Amino acid sequence: MVSIEMARKRARLTGRDEGEAESDAMARIARISRADLLSMADVSINRLEDAGADTSAWRAYRQALRDVP
């Protein structure tokens, strides 16, 4: 589990800059969240394709998630 507070505590113990540790933890949290959202988008696209429905909005959403740095 990644948490900002844990990153701060580890930084204090190791002498690392707390701000840098916090930024790294936030980036890890964002990547995990994005991976979950991408998986949900993939499932939605597959279901819509199976039903013969339009997937363009979901595909645009998925691409926007992938484009996040």
VENHUBEL-V737650 format. One record per run of one state. SS is the DSSP state (a for helix, b for strand, c for the rest). FROM is the first residue (numbers start at 0). TO is the last residue. If there is no record, write none. Layout:
<<SS,FROM,TO> <SS,FROM,TO>>
This chain:
<<c,0,2> <a,3,13> <c,14,16> <a,17,49> <c,50,54> <a,55,66> <c,67,68>>
